[in-house]
């Protein structure tokens, strides 16, 4: 008989036996979260054993699959929350994943400490084993500024010229090496020799050593040191391999080499025989025969991707919030948590990453889309996803191809376009939705007309929606550009229209650092008393005028109650300052004096170029080898181009002041303007895709640096752009675009011919120019029916006159068709018969052309007179009078200075004084 005083605890509940009543009853139960899945999604959720690759196309429910899979694992009891490793790229994605899982399974999700970004999880591991890698558990994670400051110290210690070998550039090089999993010993000699006359490897080693002395790590170390920890301490690796029963990875196509190696080590299955020595990694280097192309030492990005030209500082990990790797979060999970026993799985081996005593079958599920790998410039390796079945033999590949976002025509166009890529696993998106509107392709004469046409179409969409009693919110409209310098045209146009907009992924054009600097120079020239502008650029670029020199200027200016520029002129001629800053200040003030004199004699655009060159500002960015330097230079060129629309510098600066003062309303609906790289993961009802021209899209820099691989990434970027649209996708290209201050004719992008004709509608711009088959010079005056008289009566001449003149133009700008035999030379076709207006850029600028094309201004239709085929040179008194403001197709805007019959003497803004017939001008 049992002793009643003796307490025996009840045995722990056993897991339901396979094939038992409980297990069979559990299997019969239909989980509610499975009901909403389509067959492919459900297969991806329920395939829990072994490696699985889910190829999830755009809009196919990727996030739903990933979160439902986690909920399914927890619901079936296959693992505890602490035994699931779920890796994402951003803190936002990690929070969203956790919230969704919580809605399905409840508070149990709070016990998932290993759900987060690569770096957040990496720092947790490092803090627990910091001593093994030469750090303490409270090590500091350096920010970008501290990282650059430390590198500057090392460059100075090596007695190198920091201007020639900038610390910011070397910081990017080091980050690129770490993203590829390279320690100082592993850096190829050729790459190491490219910086500081061959001292790159030595500086890298000194930098890493200095980090250890400071008990610090940078963001690249959070994975690189993890890899070193796992390789040098197999027992630690085995602990984590045993702990993580299930590994899930989001956006696998965007992983870099270091992330790939980190995952591959954790995804191996430990066996009973633990290795005694370090791990042996074979064929896993970034330059191995796996197909990954070797990247340059700088990891240079094509213009304006990702970070954008607006960023003021180098940031190697823009997606990572610093809070994700805080000490408190990193220490929030105890090692005493339950360590799950791994289930027996089939063993295998991989030629990529092999370790003694380990097999290669693990429950790893990677979700991604090889057709959306667009961050190669940031170190992402699309080959990681392409070789998944090679890394994990026997892996199951599940394709999610049913799209829930876009209409049929958009999906067909995107799928046909991306099918031209050879480096892909292959899938075809389809939808059960309606076909919707076809993808529209429109050619514009220039970038100004492109922006005007898009702005007008947005307004037309809103009017049409209101007429139908509906609404087309501005928040559901996006303009996706390839390069950030394209944004200025749209910003200017939307300000003129009063159309609210927001720039996503960076500041507005005139708020960018390089634009503010350039404007500060111009403000000081126009207004010497502008102390704020002078203070901004007095030491930009670096002139040796530090805080001490600036403080002396401030003190003297306040004491004498004079502007800083006046104080600088006085102090540069005295001995209060040390010789070096005094000479630098004297040179700067002499330059400002020279520029002010040139302001009265030179065009303001030419003056701006001189200022940027002579000040050294342009050279500063030319020497900067960072990824966003090229974009900043393009923005400066775009700024100079924008000045051509104004008569003088004062008018331009006044316009900028009004633009900058535009009120921001957070609750107001706005059109979104962003780069294609910033648009990934977003969706809109209507998407405009301007700038589809060779050299811009695909970007020439990508083609030059990466060849075929660069072209394929550009095509993937086009695919991403199209699949952002739910209902409407509008593609534009410009026949002419201003590049480096010169008008250049452009060839439409090769991607346009790769679109399926049956799903695309080619439309002509309202101006009637820019499309295929156009001459590129606008309509000729010989096309104007009334511009010439004729006594010819041949059938061909009469048909030509009928179609060109009498037919006129319809509301959408298309010429009316007049069948043979219908034309009557004596018939009056009304005032709406107007010759087509050219949208070609006038000599020297774009504003005059824009003024001539404004809505509601109809050109005067010349009267038909009898005579030979010659321009009309006589006629009744002109309706114009002296002082009238007029527009001429060739010469642009001007003022009438004299009237002689129907002949006008006009002083044009750009072309000077000309004598023309009044029928060739129109009032402005």
Beta strands, then each sheet from edge to edge (+ up, - down):
strand 1: 52-56
strand 2: 84-88
strand 3: 115-117
strand 4: 140-141
strand 5: 216-217
strand 6: 246-249
strand 7: 269-270
strand 8: 358-359
strand 9: 363-368
strand 10: 396-400
strand 11: 439-446
strand 12: 477-481
strand 13: 501-503
strand 14: 671-675
strand 15: 684-689
strand 16: 725-739
strand 17: 742-745
strand 18: 760-764
strand 19: 885-888
strand 20: 892-900
strand 21: 903-908
strand 22: 912-917
strand 23: 921-923
sheet 1: 3+ 2+ 6+ 9+ 1+ 10+
sheet 2: 4+ 5+
sheet 3: 7+ 8-
sheet 4: 13+ 14+ 12+ 15+ 16+ 11+ 18+
sheet 5: 13+ 14+ 12+ 15+ 16+ 17-
sheet 6: 22+ 21- 20+ 19- 23+
end
